[in-house]
Amino acid sequence: MKKHNVLLVCGSGASSGFMAANIRKAAAARGLSITVNARSESTVEDYVDEIDCLMIGPHLASTLPEMEEICEGYDIKVGVIEQAAYARLNGDAALDQILAMFGEA
C-alpha cells in the first residue's frame, strides 16, 4: 500500500480534528502509513497539490459537487464520511471507508 495523504474538512476544523486523530490512531494500530490533516473547507484549494484523498464531514455533503470540481484534474479521491462513523468519531470505520476508495479494503 502506498502512503496516503488525506485531508478531512468540516465547517471549522474542530470536529474533524478529533476525527483525523482517531483515523491516525487506527492506521498506526494496523501498521499503515497514512497522513491525515483536518482543515476548514474554505482551504481545500490550498492543499490539492499535496493530497490524494479528500474526506468531507457529512454535514457538508451538499458541497460534494463543488469539492469534486476543485479537485478536478488532480488524482484525488473525494468522498463524504459516513454519518455513523463521523457521529461517533470512529477512526476505524472512517479508515475502512478511505481504504475502500483506493480499493485497499
C-alpha positions in Angstrom: 0.0 0.0 0.0 1.3 3.4 -0.9 1.3 6.2 1.7 -1.9 8.2 1.5 -2.2 11.9 2.3 -5.8 12.6 3.4 -7.4 16.0 4.1 -10.6 16.0 6.3 -12.8 19.0 6.1 -15.7 20.3 8.2 -17.0 23.7 8.9 -14.5 25.0 11.4 -12.0 22.1 11.6 -12.8 21.3 15.2 -14.7 18.0 15.0 -12.7 16.9 12.0 -9.5 17.4 14.1 -10.7 14.7 16.5 -11.7 12.5 13.6 -8.3 12.9 12.0 -6.5 12.0 15.2 -8.7 8.8 15.5 -8.0 7.8 11.9 -4.3 8.3 12.6 -4.6 6.0 15.7 -6.5 3.4 13.7 -3.9 3.4 10.9 -1.0 3.2 13.4 -2.7 0.2 15.1 -2.8 -1.5 11.7 0.7 -0.6 10.8 -0.4 1.6 7.9 1.4 4.7 6.6 -1.2 7.5 6.3 -1.2 11.2 6.9 -4.5 12.8 7.9 -4.9 16.5 8.4 -8.1 18.4 9.3 -8.9 21.9 7.9 -11.8 24.2 7.1 -13.5 23.5 3.8 -12.5 27.0 2.7 -8.8 25.9 2.5 -9.2 22.9 0.2 -7.7 24.7 -2.8 -4.5 25.3 -0.8 -3.9 21.5 -0.5 -4.8 19.9 -3.9 -1.1 19.5 -4.8 -0.4 17.6 -1.5 -3.3 15.2 -1.1 -4.7 12.1 -2.7 -7.9 11.9 -0.7 -10.4 14.5 0.4 -13.0 13.5 3.0 -15.9 15.8 3.8 -17.9 15.9 7.0 -21.4 14.6 6.5 -22.9 17.9 7.4 -21.1 19.4 4.3 -22.4 16.7 1.9 -24.1 19.3 -0.1 -20.6 20.8 -1.0 -19.6 17.5 -2.7 -20.0 18.7 -6.3 -18.1 21.9 -5.5 -15.3 19.9 -3.8 -15.1 17.5 -6.7 -14.8 20.4 -9.1 -11.9 21.9 -7.0 -10.1 18.5 -7.2 -10.8 18.0 -10.9 -7.6 17.4 -12.8 -5.8 16.1 -9.8 -5.6 12.4 -8.8 -7.7 12.9 -5.7 -10.4 10.6 -4.3 -13.3 12.7 -2.9 -15.9 11.3 -0.5 -18.3 12.1 2.3 -17.5 10.5 5.7 -20.3 8.2 6.7 -22.6 9.8 9.2 -22.4 6.9 11.7 -18.6 7.0 11.7 -18.4 10.8 12.0 -21.0 11.0 14.8 -19.0 8.5 16.9 -15.6 9.8 15.7 -14.9 6.2 14.7 -11.4 6.3 13.2 -11.5 2.6 12.2 -14.8 3.0 10.2 -13.5 6.1 8.5 -10.2 4.4 7.7 -12.1 1.5 6.2 -14.0 3.9 4.0 -10.8 5.7 2.9 -9.1 2.4 2.1 -12.1 1.2 0.2 -12.0 4.3 -2.0 -8.5 3.2 -3.1 -9.5 -0.5 -3.5 -7.4 -1.5 -0.5 -10.2 -2.5 1.9 
